[in-house]
Amino acid sequence: MKVVSALAAVRHLLDTGVVRPGDTLLDSSSGIYAYGLALASHRYGMRCHIVGSTTVDETLRSQLAILGAHLEQMPPSASLKLDQNRRVARVREILRDNPTYHWMRQYHDDIHFLGYRAVAERIVQEIDTDPLTIVGGVGSGASTGALARYVREYSPGVRLVGVQPFGSVTFGSEAVADPDIIIAGIGSSIPFGNVIHTLYDTIHWVGFTAALAGSVDLLRRHAVFAGLSTGAAYLAARWEQDPDRTTLFIAADTGHRYHDTVFARHQEAPRIDDLRPHEVSTVAEIGLPWSRMEWRRAPAAPAATSHGDTDSLIRGTVAPEGGQLHM
């Protein structure tokens, strides 16, 4: 999913003269966005510098090297917060020493919404979007948020269900730590400027054990080999299915980089039919391994809102606004 985002963002920057071929594009990533930005940089003749999460594996490192991207990877970390804070600090150091680099700010610049318009238009062409429920990881706020905004231009009744890991500040689960593994990419320990909370109707918080069950079941039942965040989204999508609505969920990446940390532990996965979310009415009630809350398009809590200099990074490209299972 991040490939379409990065391609559109870099093309827009070139078209508007913000960057020129040969310039260096810089950003932090847990994996998927690094690959997308490296592809876009290679296509458009740009240099690419990635500050990568500890979760970046050897397969992705090789792909980035082939595409000409320079990767700095953070050391192993026991927490999502420490990993992300290290990456942000390193990005700022690089910018201090290289002021001509362009920071892509995937977490704060809504230029990353642009690429999802084409995806939304394809969705509208191929399936019945009235009524439709979209399910996927919240992450940086671009993919699910942008899809919902664009599809709602055609079908205002579209429901958006966001998936979060425990330990993420974005929707208030920072006090609940997942003891097993970091589900990188769908949550954050720091405020993100691109998340528009008022787009989301429902939120699922999914821990490692439940996400593992989803990933294993998705492979066994549908022959789809996808990552841990996809397993979490699949689990939530199965729960949200309604015979009167079409349910579409986002499988953001393949499962290859999760072999050792996820699929090698497949025997630990509970049966997906034995799992059900803990229904909560406030974020104070959420808990492992899986919780669900009707968010009702409420605004963000203060702790989840980007403050200070990050607010000035948002360009204003997108203005904030208050069945059948597809894969």
C-alpha positions in Angstrom: 0.0 0.0 0.0 2.8 2.4 0.7 4.1 2.1 -2.8 1.2 4.0 -4.3 1.6 6.6 -1.6 5.3 7.1 -2.1 5.0 7.2 -5.9 2.3 9.9 -5.9 4.1 11.9 -3.2 7.4 12.0 -5.0 5.8 12.8 -8.4 3.9 15.7 -6.8 7.1 17.1 -5.2 8.9 16.9 -8.6 5.9 18.5 -10.5 5.7 21.4 -8.0 9.5 22.0 -8.0 9.9 21.2 -4.3 12.6 18.7 -5.2 14.7 18.0 -8.4 16.1 14.7 -9.8 19.3 13.8 -7.9 18.1 15.3 -4.6 18.1 13.0 -1.5 14.8 11.9 0.0 14.9 11.0 3.7 12.4 9.3 6.0 12.0 6.8 8.8 10.2 3.5 8.3 9.3 0.1 9.8 9.6 -1.5 6.4 6.9 -1.1 3.9 7.2 2.6 3.4 11.0 2.2 3.0 10.4 -0.1 0.1 7.9 2.2 -1.5 10.1 5.2 -1.2 13.1 3.3 -2.5 11.1 2.3 -5.6 9.8 5.8 -6.1 13.3 7.3 -5.7 14.7 4.8 -8.2 12.0 5.5 -10.7 12.4 9.2 -10.6 16.2 9.5 -10.3 16.3 10.5 -6.7 18.7 9.4 -3.9 17.0 7.7 -0.9 18.1 7.6 2.7 16.1 5.4 5.2 16.3 5.3 8.9 14.9 1.8 9.5 13.2 0.1 12.4 14.8 -2.8 14.1 12.1 -4.9 12.3 13.7 -4.5 8.9 14.9 -8.0 7.8 17.6 -9.3 5.5 15.2 -9.7 2.6 14.2 -6.0 2.7 17.8 -4.9 3.3 18.8 -6.6 0.0 15.9 -5.1 -1.9 16.8 -1.6 -0.6 20.4 -2.1 -1.6 19.5 -3.2 -5.1 17.3 -0.1 -5.5 20.2 2.1 -4.4 18.7 3.2 -1.1 21.0 3.9 1.9 19.6 2.2 5.1 20.5 3.0 8.7 18.9 0.4 10.9 18.2 0.9 14.6 19.5 -1.7 17.0 17.1 -4.3 18.6 14.5 -2.8 20.8 12.1 -4.1 23.4 9.5 -1.4 22.8 7.8 0.4 19.9 8.3 3.7 21.7 12.1 3.3 22.0 12.4 2.1 18.4 10.4 5.1 17.1 12.1 7.7 19.3 15.5 6.5 18.2 14.5 6.8 14.5 13.1 10.3 14.9 16.2 11.5 16.8 18.4 10.1 14.0 16.4 11.8 11.3 16.8 15.1 13.0 20.6 14.5 13.3 20.8 13.8 9.6 18.8 16.9 8.7 21.1 19.0 10.9 24.1 17.7 9.0 22.5 17.6 5.6 20.1 20.6 5.3 19.5 20.0 1.6 17.9 16.6 2.2 14.1 16.5 1.8 12.3 14.9 4.7 9.3 13.0 3.4 7.4 13.2 6.7 5.2 10.2 6.0 3.7 10.6 9.5 2.9 14.3 9.3 2.5 15.4 5.6 -0.8 14.7 4.0 0.8 14.7 0.5 0.9 10.9 1.2 -2.9 10.8 0.9 -2.7 11.6 -2.9 -1.8 8.1 -4.1 -4.9 6.5 -2.6 -7.3 8.3 -4.8 -6.6 5.9 -7.6 -7.1 3.0 -5.3 -10.4 4.4 -4.1 -11.6 4.9 -7.6 -10.8 1.3 -8.5 -12.7 0.1 -5.4 -15.7 2.2 -6.5 -15.5 0.7 -10.0 -15.2 -3.0 -8.9 -17.5 -3.4 -5.9 -20.7 -2.1 -4.4 -19.6 0.7 -2.1 -23.1 1.5 -0.8 -23.0 0.1 1.8 -19.3 -0.7 2.4 -17.1 -1.2 5.4 -13.4 -0.7 5.0 -11.1 -2.4 7.5 -7.3 -1.8 7.9 -4.4 -0.7 10.0 -4.4 3.0 11.1 -0.6 3.4 10.9 0.5 6.8 9.7 -3.1 7.6 8.9 -2.7 7.8 5.2 -4.0 4.5 3.8 -7.3 3.8 5.6 -8.0 7.5 6.2 -7.4 8.5 2.6 -9.4 5.6 1.2 -12.4 6.4 3.4 -12.3 10.1 2.4 -12.1 9.4 -1.3 -14.6 6.6 -1.4 -17.0 8.7 0.7 -17.1 11.2 -2.1 -19.1 8.6 -4.0 -20.8 6.8 -1.0 -21.1 8.9 2.1 -22.3 5.9 4.2 -19.0 4.1 4.1 -17.9 2.8 7.5 -14.2 2.9 8.5 -12.8 0.4 11.0 -9.2 1.0 12.1 -6.9 -1.6 13.6 -4.3 -0.7 16.2 -1.7 -2.5 18.2 -1.4 -2.3 22.0 1.1 0.3 23.1 0.0 2.9 20.5 -0.7 6.4 21.6 -2.8 7.1 18.5 -6.1 5.8 19.9 -5.2 5.6 23.6 -3.6 2.1 24.1 -0.2 3.4 25.2 -0.6 2.1 28.7 -1.2 -1.5 27.6 2.0 -3.3 26.6 2.0 -6.4 24.4 4.6 -8.7 25.9 5.1 -10.8 22.8 6.1 -8.6 19.8 6.0 -5.2 18.2 3.3 -5.0 15.5 5.2 -2.3 13.6 3.5 -0.1 11.1 -0.1 0.1 12.3 0.4 2.1 15.4 2.7 4.6 17.1 4.2 5.6 20.4 4.5 9.2 19.2 1.7 11.5 17.9 1.1 11.4 14.2 -0.1 14.5 12.3 -1.7 12.5 9.5 -4.2 10.6 11.5 -7.7 12.1 11.2 -9.5 10.5 14.1 -12.9 11.8 13.0 -12.8 9.5 10.0 -13.0 6.3 12.1 -16.3 4.6 13.1 -14.8 1.7 15.0 -11.4 0.7 16.4 -10.0 -2.7 17.1 -6.9 -3.2 19.3 -5.2 -6.5 18.4 -2.3 -8.1 20.3 0.2 -10.6 18.9 -1.6 -13.8 19.8 -4.8 -12.7 18.1 -3.0 -11.3 15.1 -1.0 -14.5 14.8 -4.3 -16.4 14.7 -5.5 -14.2 11.9 -2.4 -14.6 9.8 -2.4 -18.4 10.2 -6.1 -18.7 9.4 -5.8 -16.4 6.4 -3.1 -18.7 4.9 -5.0 -21.9 5.7 -8.4 -20.7 4.7 -7.6 -18.4 1.8 -4.0 -19.3 0.7 -3.0 -15.7 1.4 0.5 -15.4 2.9 0.5 -11.9 4.5 2.1 -10.1 7.4 1.1 -9.7 11.0 -0.8 -6.4 10.6 -2.8 -8.1 7.8 -3.7 -10.9 10.2 -5.0 -8.3 12.7 -7.0 -6.6 9.9 -8.4 -9.9 8.7 -9.5 -10.8 12.3 -11.3 -7.5 12.6 -12.9 -7.8 9.2 -14.3 -11.2 10.0 -15.9 -9.8 13.1 -17.3 -6.8 11.3 -18.9 -8.7 8.5 -22.6 -7.9 8.0 -24.8 -9.7 5.5 -26.2 -6.3 4.5 -22.8 -4.7 3.8 -19.7 -5.4 1.7 -16.6 -5.7 3.9 -13.2 -4.9 2.4 -10.0 -5.2 4.3 -6.4 -4.1 3.5 -3.7 -6.8 3.3 -0.7 -4.4 3.3 2.3 -6.7 2.8 3.4 -10.2 2.3 4.4 -12.6 5.1 8.0 -13.2 4.1 9.6 -11.0 6.6 7.5 -12.4 9.4 8.6 -16.0 9.0 10.9 -16.3 12.0 8.9 -14.0 14.4 5.4 -15.1 13.4 4.8 -18.1 11.1 7.5 -20.2 12.9 5.2 -19.9 15.9 2.1 -21.1 14.1 1.5 -23.9 16.6 0.9 -21.3 19.3 -2.0 -19.7 17.4 -5.5 -20.2 18.9 -8.4 -21.1 16.7 -9.7 -18.0 15.2 -13.3 -19.1 15.8 -12.5 -19.2 19.6 -11.6 -15.6 19.7 -13.9 -12.6 20.3 -13.1 -9.0 21.1 -13.6 -7.5 24.5 -16.2 -4.8 23.9 -15.4 -1.5 25.6 -17.0 1.9 25.9 -13.8 3.8 26.9 -10.1 3.4 26.2 -9.5 2.9 29.9 -11.2 -0.5 29.6 -9.1 -2.0 26.7 -7.0 -5.0 27.3 -5.2 -8.0 25.7 -5.6 -9.9 23.5 -8.2 -8.1 21.5 -10.6 -5.2 22.3 -13.2 -3.3 20.2 -14.8 0.1 20.6 -17.3 2.1 18.7 -15.2 5.2 18.1 -18.1 7.1 16.4 -15.8 9.5 14.6 -14.8 11.2 17.8 -11.8 13.6 17.9 -8.4 12.6 19.2 -7.3 12.7 22.8 -4.7 15.5 23.4 -1.9 12.9 23.9 -2.5 11.6 20.3 -2.4 14.9 18.6 0.8 16.2 17.0 2.0 19.5 18.5 4.7 22.0 18.0 6.9 21.9 14.9 5.2 18.8 13.5 2.0 20.8 13.0 3.8 23.1 10.6 4.8 20.1 8.5 1.3 19.4 7.2 0.9 21.0 3.8 -2.9 21.1 3.7 -3.3 19.0 0.5 -6.2 17.3 2.2 -8.5 19.2 4.6 -9.6 17.1 7.7 -13.3 16.3 8.2 -15.0 16.1 11.2 -22.0 -9.2 3.1 -19.1 -10.2 1.1 -15.4 -10.3 2.2 -12.9 -9.0 -0.3 -9.1 -9.5 -0.1 
